[in-house]
Amino acid sequence: MARPEDLIGTWRMRAWTRESASTGETSDCLGPDPIGYISYHADGRMMATVFRRDRPAPPAGRPRTEGEKAELFDTMLAYVGAYSLSESEVTHHVEAAWAPDWEIDLSRPFQLERHRLTIEAPGDDPITGESIVQRMVFEKV
């Protein structure tokens, strides 16, 4: 069982994939090489940010249209809150997020092997309704 001190630190995302439960097909969630970090602190707080590496730069230098803003929003995620551990799950108690509907408790199975953290998020795809498992792989910084 992982101890809270085993998670403390900053972890760089190496992959974020989506696996179909029915077909086993795997695809990248935010492209093949997302930029992201998750940090766990000794005071029980955490934060996570992930961005698609090839995010489009708005033509005017900053997003001006609703479409430009939506495209940027759809190529990232960010949230902060507290965290707690059970035997095989980490729960993020989200207090603020890029999408307010994420301001909930997110319980995720995880595996910790030396300097590699893998967090899984089984559930239904919010767009297709298909049963999936999202897998996020991090390396300790």
N, CA, C and O atoms as a GROMACS GRO file, in nm:
protein
  564
    1MET      N    1   0.084  -0.119   0.000
    1MET     CA    2   0.000   0.000   0.000
    1MET      C    3   0.088   0.124   0.000
    1MET      O    4   0.187   0.132   0.073
    2ALA      N    5   0.051   0.219  -0.082
    2ALA     CA    6   0.127   0.344  -0.089
    2ALA      C    7   0.098   0.428   0.034
    2ALA      O    8  -0.014   0.433   0.084
    3ARG      N    9   0.200   0.493   0.081
    3ARG     CA   10   0.186   0.585   0.194
    3ARG      C   11   0.171   0.726   0.138
    3ARG      O   12   0.219   0.753   0.028
    4PRO      N   13   0.106   0.814   0.209
    4PRO     CA   14   0.091   0.952   0.159
    4PRO      C   15   0.224   1.014   0.118
    4PRO      O   16   0.230   1.086   0.018
    5GLU      N   17   0.330   0.988   0.193
    5GLU     CA   18   0.459   1.047   0.159
    5GLU      C   19   0.515   0.994   0.027
    5GLU      O   20   0.602   1.058  -0.033
    6ASP      N   21   0.467   0.878  -0.020
    6ASP     CA   22   0.513   0.825  -0.148
    6ASP      C   23   0.463   0.909  -0.266
    6ASP      O   24   0.528   0.913  -0.370
    7LEU      N   25   0.350   0.974  -0.249
    7LEU     CA   26   0.294   1.056  -0.357
    7LEU      C   27   0.345   1.199  -0.357
    7LEU      O   28   0.338   1.268  -0.458
    8ILE      N   29   0.396   1.244  -0.244
    8ILE     CA   30   0.434   1.385  -0.231
    8ILE      C   31   0.540   1.422  -0.334
    8ILE      O   32   0.641   1.353  -0.348
    9GLY      N   33   0.516   1.530  -0.403
    9GLY     CA   34   0.608   1.580  -0.504
    9GLY      C   35   0.533   1.615  -0.631
    9GLY      O   36   0.410   1.616  -0.636
   10THR      N   37   0.610   1.643  -0.733
   10THR     CA   38   0.556   1.681  -0.863
   10THR      C   39   0.581   1.568  -0.962
   10THR      O   40   0.689   1.510  -0.967
   11TRP      N   41   0.478   1.538  -1.039
   11TRP     CA   42   0.482   1.429  -1.136
   11TRP      C   43   0.452   1.484  -1.275
   11TRP      O   44   0.353   1.555  -1.293
   12ARG      N   45   0.536   1.453  -1.373
   12ARG     CA   46   0.518   1.497  -1.512
   12ARG      C   47   0.441   1.391  -1.589
   12ARG      O   48   0.473   1.272  -1.583
   13MET      N   49   0.339   1.436  -1.662
   13MET     CA   50   0.260   1.342  -1.743
   13MET      C   51   0.343   1.292  -1.860
   13MET      O   52   0.409   1.370  -1.930
   14ARG      N   53   0.338   1.161  -1.880
   14ARG     CA   54   0.405   1.099  -1.994
   14ARG      C   55   0.305   1.049  -2.098
   14ARG      O   56   0.338   1.041  -2.216
   15ALA      N   57   0.183   1.016  -2.054
   15ALA     CA   58   0.081   0.969  -2.147
   15ALA      C   59  -0.055   0.979  -2.081
   15ALA      O   60  -0.069   0.969  -1.959
   16TRP      N   61  -0.156   1.000  -2.166
   16TRP     CA   62  -0.296   0.998  -2.121
   16TRP      C   63  -0.374   0.930  -2.231
   16TRP      O   64  -0.395   0.987  -2.338
   17THR      N   65  -0.417   0.808  -2.205
   17THR     CA   66  -0.486   0.730  -2.307
   17THR      C   67  -0.628   0.696  -2.264
   17THR      O   68  -0.664   0.702  -2.146
   18ARG      N   69  -0.706   0.659  -2.363
   18ARG     CA   70  -0.845   0.618  -2.346
   18ARG      C   71  -0.858   0.480  -2.410
   18ARG      O   72  -0.827   0.463  -2.528
   19GLU      N   73  -0.903   0.380  -2.331
   19GLU     CA   74  -0.919   0.245  -2.383
   19GLU      C   75  -1.066   0.207  -2.382
   19GLU      O   76  -1.133   0.219  -2.280
   20SER      N   77  -1.115   0.161  -2.495
   20SER     CA   78  -1.253   0.116  -2.507
   20SER      C   79  -1.268  -0.018  -2.435
   20SER      O   80  -1.190  -0.110  -2.459
   21ALA      N   81  -1.367  -0.029  -2.348
   21ALA     CA   82  -1.390  -0.154  -2.276
   21ALA      C   83  -1.439  -0.264  -2.370
   21ALA      O   84  -1.410  -0.382  -2.348
   22SER      N   85  -1.513  -0.227  -2.474
   22SER     CA   86  -1.569  -0.329  -2.563
   22SER      C   87  -1.472  -0.375  -2.670
   22SER      O   88  -1.474  -0.493  -2.708
   23THR      N   89  -1.386  -0.287  -2.722
   23THR     CA   90  -1.297  -0.325  -2.832
   23THR      C   91  -1.150  -0.335  -2.791
   23THR      O   92  -1.071  -0.398  -2.861
   24GLY      N   93  -1.113  -0.273  -2.679
   24GLY     CA   94  -0.973  -0.270  -2.639
   24GLY      C   95  -0.892  -0.166  -2.715
   24GLY      O   96  -0.772  -0.150  -2.690
   25GLU      N   97  -0.956  -0.094  -2.807
   25GLU     CA   98  -0.886   0.009  -2.885
   25GLU      C   99  -0.840   0.122  -2.792
   25GLU      O  100  -0.915   0.167  -2.706
   26THR      N  101  -0.717   0.165  -2.813
   26THR     CA  102  -0.659   0.271  -2.731
   26THR      C  103  -0.628   0.392  -2.817
   26THR      O  104  -0.578   0.378  -2.929
   27SER      N  105  -0.657   0.510  -2.764
   27SER     CA  106  -0.624   0.634  -2.834
   27SER      C  107  -0.576   0.736  -2.732
   27SER      O  108  -0.597   0.721  -2.612
   28ASP      N  109  -0.509   0.840  -2.781
   28ASP     CA  110  -0.459   0.947  -2.695
   28ASP      C  111  -0.571   1.045  -2.663
   28ASP      O  112  -0.651   1.080  -2.750
   29CYS      N  113  -0.577   1.090  -2.538
   29CYS     CA  114  -0.682   1.184  -2.497
   29CYS      C  115  -0.652   1.328  -2.539
   29CYS      O  116  -0.740   1.396  -2.591
   30LEU      N  117  -0.530   1.373  -2.519
   30LEU     CA  118  -0.493   1.510  -2.558
   30LEU      C  119  -0.369   1.506  -2.646
   30LEU      O  120  -0.275   1.583  -2.625
   31GLY      N  121  -0.370   1.418  -2.744
   31GLY     CA  122  -0.258   1.405  -2.834
   31GLY      C  123  -0.153   1.309  -2.780
   31GLY      O  124  -0.161   1.266  -2.665
   32PRO      N  125  -0.054   1.276  -2.862
   32PRO     CA  126   0.045   1.176  -2.825
   32PRO      C  127   0.147   1.221  -2.721
   32PRO      O  128   0.215   1.137  -2.663
   33ASP      N  129   0.159   1.348  -2.697
   33ASP     CA  130   0.263   1.397  -2.605
   33ASP      C  131   0.210   1.516  -2.525
   33ASP      O  132   0.258   1.628  -2.542
   34PRO      N  133   0.110   1.492  -2.437
   34PRO     CA  134   0.053   1.605  -2.362
   34PRO      C  135   0.154   1.666  -2.266
   34PRO      O  136   0.249   1.600  -2.223
   35ILE      N  137   0.132   1.792  -2.234
   35ILE     CA  138   0.213   1.861  -2.133
   35ILE      C  139   0.127   1.868  -2.007
   35ILE      O  140   0.020   1.930  -2.009
   36GLY      N  141   0.173   1.807  -1.900
   36GLY     CA  142   0.092   1.809  -1.780
   36GLY      C  143   0.170   1.773  -1.656
   36GLY      O  144   0.274   1.707  -1.662
   37TYR      N  145   0.117   1.818  -1.544
   37TYR     CA  146   0.176   1.789  -1.414
   37TYR      C  147   0.066   1.766  -1.313
   37TYR      O  148  -0.043   1.823  -1.322
   38ILE      N  149   0.097   1.681  -1.215
   38ILE     CA  150   0.013   1.668  -1.098
   38ILE      C  151   0.106   1.677  -0.978
   38ILE      O  152   0.212   1.615  -0.976
   39SER      N  153   0.065   1.753  -0.880
   39SER     CA  154   0.148   1.772  -0.760
   39SER      C  155   0.068   1.736  -0.636
   39SER      O  156  -0.048   1.775  -0.622
   40TYR      N  157   0.132   1.663  -0.548
   40TYR     CA  158   0.074   1.629  -0.418
   40TYR      C  159   0.163   1.691  -0.311
   40TYR      O  160   0.285   1.677  -0.315
   41HIS      N  161   0.101   1.759  -0.216
   41HIS     CA  162   0.176   1.830  -0.113
   41HIS      C  163   0.153   1.766   0.024
   41HIS      O  164   0.050   1.702   0.048
   42ALA      N  165   0.249   1.784   0.114
   42ALA     CA  166   0.243   1.725   0.248
   42ALA      C  167   0.124   1.774   0.329
   42ALA      O  168   0.081   1.707   0.423
   43ASP      N  169   0.072   1.892   0.294
   43ASP     CA  170  -0.043   1.946   0.369
   43ASP      C  171  -0.177   1.889   0.322
   43ASP      O  172  -0.283   1.934   0.366
   44GLY      N  173  -0.173   1.789   0.230
   44GLY     CA  174  -0.296   1.725   0.184
   44GLY      C  175  -0.360   1.795   0.066
   44GLY      O  176  -0.474   1.764   0.031
   45ARG      N  177  -0.290   1.888   0.004
   45ARG     CA  178  -0.343   1.961  -0.112
   45ARG      C  179  -0.282   1.904  -0.239
   45ARG      O  180  -0.173   1.845  -0.236
   46MET      N  181  -0.353   1.921  -0.350
   46MET     CA  182  -0.303   1.875  -0.480
   46MET      C  183  -0.348   1.972  -0.589
   46MET      O  184  -0.440   2.051  -0.570
   47MET      N  185  -0.282   1.963  -0.704
   47MET     CA  186  -0.322   2.039  -0.822
   47MET      C  187  -0.281   1.961  -0.946
   47MET      O  188  -0.180   1.890  -0.947
   48ALA      N  189  -0.361   1.977  -1.051
   48ALA     CA  190  -0.333   1.908  -1.177
   48ALA      C  191  -0.361   2.002  -1.294
   48ALA      O  192  -0.461   2.074  -1.295
   49THR      N  193  -0.272   1.999  -1.391
   49THR     CA  194  -0.292   2.073  -1.516
   49THR      C  195  -0.242   1.987  -1.631
   49THR      O  196  -0.138   1.922  -1.619
   50VAL      N  197  -0.315   1.986  -1.740
   50VAL     CA  198  -0.275   1.912  -1.859
   50VAL      C  199  -0.317   1.993  -1.981
   50VAL      O  200  -0.426   2.050  -1.986
   51PHE      N  201  -0.228   1.997  -2.079
   51PHE     CA  202  -0.253   2.070  -2.203
   51PHE      C  203  -0.215   1.985  -2.322
   51PHE      O  204  -0.118   1.909  -2.317
   52ARG      N  205  -0.290   1.996  -2.427
   52ARG     CA  206  -0.251   1.935  -2.554
   52ARG      C  207  -0.128   2.010  -2.603
   52ARG      O  208  -0.127   2.134  -2.603
   53ARG      N  209  -0.025   1.940  -2.645
   53ARG     CA  210   0.100   2.004  -2.685
   53ARG      C  211   0.082   2.093  -2.808
   53ARG      O  212   0.145   2.198  -2.817
   54ASP      N  213   0.002   2.052  -2.901
   54ASP     CA  214  -0.013   2.129  -3.026
   54ASP      C  215  -0.135   2.220  -3.023
   54ASP      O  216  -0.206   2.232  -3.123
   55ARG      N  217  -0.160   2.285  -2.910
   55ARG     CA  218  -0.274   2.376  -2.899
   55ARG      C  219  -0.260   2.487  -3.003
   55ARG      O  220  -0.151   2.542  -3.022
   56PRO      N  221  -0.368   2.520  -3.069
   56PRO     CA  222  -0.360   2.624  -3.172
   56PRO      C  223  -0.349   2.763  -3.109
   56PRO      O  224  -0.420   2.795  -3.014
   57ALA      N  225  -0.261   2.843  -3.162
   57ALA     CA  226  -0.251   2.982  -3.117
   57ALA      C  227  -0.356   3.063  -3.191
   57ALA      O  228  -0.362   3.056  -3.314
   58PRO      N  229  -0.437   3.139  -3.121
   58PRO     CA  230  -0.536   3.223  -3.189
   58PRO      C  231  -0.467   3.321  -3.284
   58PRO      O  232  -0.360   3.373  -3.252
   59PRO      N  233  -0.526   3.347  -3.399
   59PRO     CA  234  -0.462   3.432  -3.499
   59PRO      C  235  -0.430   3.573  -3.448
   59PRO      O  236  -0.333   3.633  -3.494
   60ALA      N  237  -0.508   3.626  -3.359
   60ALA     CA  238  -0.485   3.762  -3.310
   60ALA      C  239  -0.394   3.765  -3.188
   60ALA      O  240  -0.375   3.871  -3.128
   61GLY      N  241  -0.337   3.652  -3.149
   61GLY     CA  242  -0.249   3.649  -3.034
   61GLY      C  243  -0.320   3.616  -2.904
   61GLY      O  244  -0.256   3.571  -2.809
   62ARG      N  245  -0.448   3.638  -2.896
   62ARG     CA  246  -0.527   3.598  -2.780
   62ARG      C  247  -0.666   3.561  -2.832
   62ARG      O  248  -0.710   3.616  -2.932
   63PRO      N  249  -0.734   3.470  -2.765
   63PRO     CA  250  -0.865   3.428  -2.818
   63PRO      C  251  -0.966   3.542  -2.814
   63PRO      O  252  -0.986   3.607  -2.712
   64ARG      N  253  -1.028   3.564  -2.928
   64ARG     CA  254  -1.126   3.673  -2.938
   64ARG      C  255  -1.266   3.620  -2.966
   64ARG      O  256  -1.365   3.675  -2.917
   65THR      N  257  -1.275   3.513  -3.044
   65THR     CA  258  -1.407   3.460  -3.077
   65THR      C  259  -1.445   3.349  -2.980
   65THR      O  260  -1.359   3.293  -2.912
   66GLU      N  261  -1.573   3.319  -2.974
   66GLU     CA  262  -1.620   3.209  -2.890
   66GLU      C  263  -1.559   3.077  -2.936
   66GLU      O  264  -1.526   2.992  -2.854
   67GLY      N  265  -1.544   3.060  -3.068
   67GLY     CA  266  -1.485   2.937  -3.121
   67GLY      C  267  -1.339   2.921  -3.078
   67GLY      O  268  -1.297   2.811  -3.043
   68GLU      N  269  -1.261   3.030  -3.082
   68GLU     CA  270  -1.122   3.025  -3.039
   68GLU      C  271  -1.112   2.992  -2.890
   68GLU      O  272  -1.028   2.913  -2.848
   69LYS      N  273  -1.199   3.052  -2.812
   69LYS     CA  274  -1.199   3.024  -2.668
   69LYS      C  275  -1.238   2.879  -2.641
   69LYS      O  276  -1.177   2.813  -2.557
   70ALA      N  277  -1.339   2.830  -2.711
   70ALA     CA  278  -1.384   2.692  -2.691
   70ALA      C  279  -1.275   2.593  -2.729
   70ALA      O  280  -1.257   2.492  -2.661
   71GLU      N  281  -1.203   2.620  -2.837
   71GLU     CA  282  -1.097   2.529  -2.879
   71GLU      C  283  -0.986   2.522  -2.774
   71GLU      O  284  -0.934   2.414  -2.746
   72LEU      N  285  -0.950   2.635  -2.717
   72LEU     CA  286  -0.849   2.634  -2.610
   72LEU      C  287  -0.900   2.560  -2.487
   72LEU      O  288  -0.826   2.482  -2.426
   73PHE      N  289  -1.024   2.584  -2.450
   73PHE     CA  290  -1.085   2.517  -2.334
   73PHE      C  291  -1.086   2.366  -2.354
   73PHE      O  292  -1.060   2.290  -2.260
   74ASP      N  293  -1.116   2.322  -2.476
   74ASP     CA  294  -1.126   2.178  -2.504
   74ASP      C  295  -0.992   2.108  -2.514
   74ASP      O  296  -0.988   1.986  -2.528
   75THR      N  297  -0.881   2.182  -2.508
   75THR     CA  298  -0.749   2.121  -2.521
   75THR      C  299  -0.669   2.130  -2.391
   75THR      O  300  -0.546   2.132  -2.393
   76MET      N  301  -0.740   2.136  -2.279
   76MET     CA  302  -0.674   2.144  -2.149
   76MET      C  303  -0.765   2.095  -2.038
   76MET      O  304  -0.884   2.073  -2.060
   77LEU      N  305  -0.708   2.077  -1.921
   77LEU     CA  306  -0.785   2.061  -1.798
   77LEU      C  307  -0.699   2.110  -1.683
   77LEU      O  308  -0.576   2.105  -1.690
   78ALA      N  309  -0.764   2.157  -1.579
   78ALA     CA  310  -0.692   2.205  -1.460
   78ALA      C  311  -0.788   2.199  -1.342
   78ALA      O  312  -0.905   2.234  -1.352
   79TYR      N  313  -0.734   2.155  -1.229
   79TYR     CA  314  -0.814   2.160  -1.107
   79TYR      C  315  -0.724   2.156  -0.984
   79TYR      O  316  -0.608   2.116  -0.991
   80VAL      N  317  -0.782   2.199  -0.871
   80VAL     CA  318  -0.711   2.202  -0.742
   80VAL      C  319  -0.803   2.153  -0.632
   80VAL      O  320  -0.926   2.159  -0.645
   81GLY      N  321  -0.744   2.105  -0.525
   81GLY     CA  322  -0.823   2.062  -0.411
   81GLY      C  323  -0.739   1.988  -0.310
   81GLY      O  324  -0.616   2.000  -0.308
   82ALA      N  325  -0.805   1.911  -0.227
   82ALA     CA  326  -0.739   1.826  -0.130
   82ALA      C  327  -0.733   1.684  -0.188
   82ALA      O  328  -0.797   1.655  -0.290
   83TYR      N  329  -0.656   1.597  -0.124
   83TYR     CA  330  -0.654   1.457  -0.166
   83TYR      C  331  -0.648   1.367  -0.043
   83TYR      O  332  -0.604   1.407   0.064
   84SER      N  333  -0.693   1.243  -0.063
   84SER     CA  334  -0.683   1.142   0.041
   84SER      C  335  -0.652   1.008  -0.026
   84SER      O  336  -0.680   0.989  -0.145
   85LEU      N  337  -0.596   0.918   0.051
   85LEU     CA  338  -0.558   0.786   0.000
   85LEU      C  339  -0.633   0.677   0.074
   85LEU      O  340  -0.655   0.685   0.195
   86SER      N  341  -0.671   0.574   0.000
   86SER     CA  342  -0.714   0.449   0.062
   86SER      C  343  -0.614   0.344   0.015
   86SER      O  344  -0.509   0.380  -0.039
   87GLU      N  345  -0.644   0.219   0.034
   87GLU     CA  346  -0.548   0.115   0.001
   87GLU      C  347  -0.502   0.119  -0.145
   87GLU      O  348  -0.383   0.107  -0.173
   88SER      N  349  -0.596   0.135  -0.237
   88SER     CA  350  -0.559   0.130  -0.379
   88SER      C  351  -0.617   0.245  -0.460
   88SER      O  352  -0.613   0.242  -0.583
   89GLU      N  353  -0.671   0.347  -0.393
   89GLU     CA  354  -0.729   0.461  -0.464
   89GLU      C  355  -0.679   0.592  -0.405
   89GLU      O  356  -0.652   0.604  -0.286
   90VAL      N  357  -0.667   0.688  -0.494
   90VAL     CA  358  -0.642   0.825  -0.453
   90VAL      C  359  -0.770   0.902  -0.486
   90VAL      O  360  -0.826   0.887  -0.595
   91THR      N  361  -0.816   0.982  -0.393
   91THR     CA  362  -0.936   1.063  -0.416
   91THR      C  363  -0.896   1.208  -0.418
   91THR      O  364  -0.837   1.260  -0.322
   92HIS      N  365  -0.930   1.274  -0.528
   92HIS     CA  366  -0.908   1.418  -0.540
   92HIS      C  367  -1.039   1.486  -0.502
   92HIS      O  368  -1.141   1.466  -0.568
   93HIS      N  369  -1.037   1.564  -0.397
   93HIS     CA  370  -1.154   1.638  -0.349
   93HIS      C  371  -1.148   1.776  -0.416
   93HIS      O  372  -1.095   1.872  -0.360
   94VAL      N  373  -1.202   1.783  -0.538
   94VAL     CA  374  -1.184   1.901  -0.623
   94VAL      C  375  -1.266   2.018  -0.572
   94VAL      O  376  -1.387   2.008  -0.551
   95GLU      N  377  -1.198   2.130  -0.550
   95GLU     CA  378  -1.262   2.252  -0.501
   95GLU      C  379  -1.282   2.356  -0.610
   95GLU      O  380  -1.377   2.434  -0.603
   96ALA      N  381  -1.195   2.357  -0.710
   96ALA     CA  382  -1.209   2.448  -0.824
   96ALA      C  383  -1.151   2.379  -0.946
   96ALA      O  384  -1.049   2.312  -0.937
   97ALA      N  385  -1.218   2.397  -1.061
   97ALA     CA  386  -1.175   2.330  -1.182
   97ALA      C  387  -1.207   2.414  -1.305
   97ALA      O  388  -1.292   2.503  -1.300
   98TRP      N  389  -1.137   2.384  -1.414
   98TRP     CA  390  -1.162   2.452  -1.539
   98TRP      C  391  -1.305   2.429  -1.586
   98TRP      O  392  -1.360   2.510  -1.660
   99ALA      N  393  -1.365   2.320  -1.544
   99ALA     CA  394  -1.505   2.290  -1.572
   99ALA      C  395  -1.575   2.267  -1.437
   99ALA      O  396  -1.544   2.170  -1.368
  100PRO      N  397  -1.668   2.354  -1.399
  100PRO     CA  398  -1.730   2.345  -1.266
  100PRO      C  399  -1.793   2.210  -1.232
  100PRO      O  400  -1.805   2.176  -1.114
  101ASP      N  401  -1.834   2.132  -1.333
  101ASP     CA  402  -1.893   2.002  -1.302
  101ASP      C  403  -1.789   1.903  -1.250
  101ASP      O  404  -1.826   1.793  -1.206
  102TRP      N  405  -1.661   1.938  -1.253
  102TRP     CA  406  -1.555   1.855  -1.196
  102TRP      C  407  -1.532   1.887  -1.049
  102TRP      O  408  -1.445   1.826  -0.987
  103GLU      N  409  -1.606   1.978  -0.991
  103GLU     CA  410  -1.588   2.014  -0.851
  103GLU      C  411  -1.661   1.912  -0.764
  103GLU      O  412  -1.761   1.942  -0.698
  104ILE      N  413  -1.607   1.790  -0.766
  104ILE     CA  414  -1.661   1.673  -0.698
  104ILE      C  415  -1.545   1.592  -0.643
  104ILE      O  416  -1.430   1.632  -0.658
  105ASP      N  417  -1.573   1.480  -0.580
  105ASP     CA  418  -1.468   1.387  -0.539
  105ASP      C  419  -1.442   1.292  -0.655
  105ASP      O  420  -1.534   1.226  -0.704
  106LEU      N  421  -1.317   1.285  -0.699
  106LEU     CA  422  -1.277   1.195  -0.807
  106LEU      C  423  -1.191   1.084  -0.747
  106LEU      O  424  -1.074   1.106  -0.716
  107SER      N  425  -1.249   0.965  -0.731
  107SER     CA  426  -1.175   0.851  -0.677
  107SER      C  427  -1.119   0.770  -0.792
  107SER      O  428  -1.192   0.731  -0.884
  108ARG      N  429  -0.988   0.746  -0.786
  108ARG     CA  430  -0.920   0.680  -0.896
  108ARG      C  431  -0.829   0.569  -0.846
  108ARG      O  432  -0.750   0.591  -0.754
  109PRO      N  433  -0.838   0.449  -0.905
  109PRO     CA  434  -0.739   0.346  -0.875
  109PRO      C  435  -0.602   0.395  -0.923
  109PRO      O  436  -0.592   0.464  -1.024
  110PHE      N  437  -0.498   0.360  -0.850
  110PHE     CA  438  -0.364   0.400  -0.892
  110PHE      C  439  -0.262   0.292  -0.859
  110PHE      O  440  -0.285   0.205  -0.776
  111GLN      N  441  -0.148   0.301  -0.928
  111GLN     CA  442  -0.035   0.213  -0.902
  111GLN      C  443   0.088   0.301  -0.893
  111GLN      O  444   0.106   0.394  -0.972
  112LEU      N  445   0.172   0.272  -0.798
  112LEU     CA  446   0.295   0.347  -0.780
  112LEU      C  447   0.411   0.248  -0.784
  112LEU      O  448   0.421   0.160  -0.699
  113GLU      N  449   0.497   0.264  -0.883
  113GLU     CA  450   0.614   0.177  -0.899
  113GLU      C  451   0.737   0.265  -0.911
  113GLU      O  452   0.764   0.320  -1.018
  114ARG      N  453   0.810   0.277  -0.802
  114ARG     CA  454   0.929   0.361  -0.795
  114ARG      C  455   0.898   0.505  -0.835
  114ARG      O  456   0.831   0.576  -0.760
  115HIS      N  457   0.943   0.548  -0.951
  115HIS     CA  458   0.923   0.687  -0.994
  115HIS      C  459   0.814   0.698  -1.102
  115HIS      O  460   0.812   0.793  -1.180
  116ARG      N  461   0.724   0.600  -1.105
  116ARG     CA  462   0.617   0.598  -1.206
  116ARG      C  463   0.483   0.586  -1.135
  116ARG      O  464   0.462   0.496  -1.054
  117LEU      N  465   0.392   0.677  -1.167
  117LEU     CA  466   0.258   0.679  -1.110
  117LEU      C  467   0.158   0.660  -1.223
  117LEU      O  468   0.161   0.735  -1.321
  118THR      N  469   0.071   0.562  -1.210
  118THR     CA  470  -0.034   0.539  -1.309
  118THR      C  471  -0.168   0.554  -1.238
  118THR      O  472  -0.196   0.486  -1.139
  119ILE      N  473  -0.251   0.643  -1.290
  119ILE     CA  474  -0.384   0.666  -1.235
  119ILE      C  475  -0.486   0.626  -1.342
  119ILE      O  476  -0.472   0.664  -1.459
  120GLU      N  477  -0.586   0.549  -1.303
  120GLU     CA  478  -0.690   0.507  -1.396
  120GLU      C  479  -0.822   0.576  -1.362
  120GLU      O  480  -0.850   0.605  -1.246
  121ALA      N  481  -0.900   0.600  -1.465
  121ALA     CA  482  -1.031   0.661  -1.448
  121ALA      C  483  -1.132   0.581  -1.531
  121ALA      O  484  -1.161   0.617  -1.645
  122PRO      N  485  -1.185   0.472  -1.474
  122PRO     CA  486  -1.288   0.396  -1.545
  122PRO      C  487  -1.420   0.473  -1.542
  122PRO      O  488  -1.451   0.542  -1.446
  123GLY      N  489  -1.497   0.459  -1.648
  123GLY     CA  490  -1.627   0.525  -1.653
  123GLY      C  491  -1.682   0.527  -1.793
  123GLY      O  492  -1.639   0.452  -1.880
  124ASP      N  493  -1.778   0.614  -1.814
  124ASP     CA  494  -1.841   0.628  -1.945
  124ASP      C  495  -1.788   0.753  -2.013
  124ASP      O  496  -1.773   0.858  -1.950
  125ASP      N  497  -1.762   0.741  -2.143
  125ASP     CA  498  -1.718   0.856  -2.221
  125ASP      C  499  -1.830   0.959  -2.221
  125ASP      O  500  -1.943   0.925  -2.257
  126PRO      N  501  -1.803   1.084  -2.182
  126PRO     CA  502  -1.909   1.184  -2.173
  126PRO      C  503  -1.970   1.221  -2.309
  126PRO      O  504  -2.080   1.275  -2.314
  127ILE      N  505  -1.899   1.192  -2.417
  127ILE     CA  506  -1.950   1.226  -2.551
  127ILE      C  507  -2.024   1.108  -2.614
  127ILE      O  508  -2.134   1.125  -2.667
  128THR      N  509  -1.963   0.988  -2.608
  128THR     CA  510  -2.022   0.873  -2.676
  128THR      C  511  -2.104   0.783  -2.585
  128THR      O  512  -2.187   0.706  -2.633
  129GLY      N  513  -2.082   0.791  -2.453
  129GLY     CA  514  -2.150   0.703  -2.360
  129GLY      C  515  -2.086   0.566  -2.349
  129GLY      O  516  -2.131   0.483  -2.269
  130GLU      N  517  -1.982   0.541  -2.428
  130GLU     CA  518  -1.914   0.412  -2.429
  130GLU      C  519  -1.838   0.391  -2.298
  130GLU      O  520  -1.786   0.486  -2.239
  131SER      N  521  -1.833   0.266  -2.252
  131SER     CA  522  -1.757   0.232  -2.133
  131SER      C  523  -1.607   0.234  -2.168
  131SER      O  524  -1.564   0.168  -2.262
  132ILE      N  525  -1.529   0.311  -2.090
  132ILE     CA  526  -1.388   0.329  -2.119
  132ILE      C  527  -1.306   0.329  -1.990
  132ILE      O  528  -1.360   0.336  -1.880
  133VAL      N  529  -1.175   0.320  -2.007
  133VAL     CA  530  -1.080   0.342  -1.899
  133VAL      C  531  -0.979   0.443  -1.950
  133VAL      O  532  -0.911   0.420  -2.051
  134GLN      N  533  -0.969   0.554  -1.879
  134GLN     CA  534  -0.863   0.650  -1.910
  134GLN      C  535  -0.745   0.615  -1.821
  134GLN      O  536  -0.762   0.583  -1.703
  135ARG      N  537  -0.625   0.622  -1.878
  135ARG     CA  538  -0.505   0.587  -1.805
  135ARG      C  539  -0.406   0.702  -1.818
  135ARG      O  540  -0.369   0.741  -1.928
  136MET      N  541  -0.364   0.756  -1.702
  136MET     CA  542  -0.268   0.867  -1.700
  136MET      C  543  -0.139   0.816  -1.637
  136MET      O  544  -0.140   0.765  -1.526
  137VAL      N  545  -0.029   0.832  -1.710
  137VAL     CA  546   0.100   0.785  -1.663
  137VAL      C  547   0.188   0.906  -1.635
  137VAL      O  548   0.203   0.995  -1.719
  138PHE      N  549   0.247   0.909  -1.515
  138PHE     CA  550   0.332   1.019  -1.472
  138PHE      C  551   0.468   0.966  -1.428
  138PHE      O  552   0.483   0.851  -1.388
  139GLU      N  553   0.567   1.054  -1.438
  139GLU     CA  554   0.702   1.024  -1.391
  139GLU      C  555   0.740   1.131  -1.289
  139GLU      O  556   0.716   1.249  -1.311
  140LYS      N  557   0.800   1.090  -1.180
  140LYS     CA  558   0.837   1.185  -1.074
  140LYS      C  559   0.943   1.282  -1.127
  140LYS      O  560   1.039   1.242  -1.192
  141VAL      N  561   0.922   1.409  -1.097
  141VAL     CA  562   1.018   1.513  -1.141
  141VAL      C  563   1.130   1.522  -1.041
  141VAL      O  564   1.221   1.602  -1.057
   0.00000   0.00000   0.00000
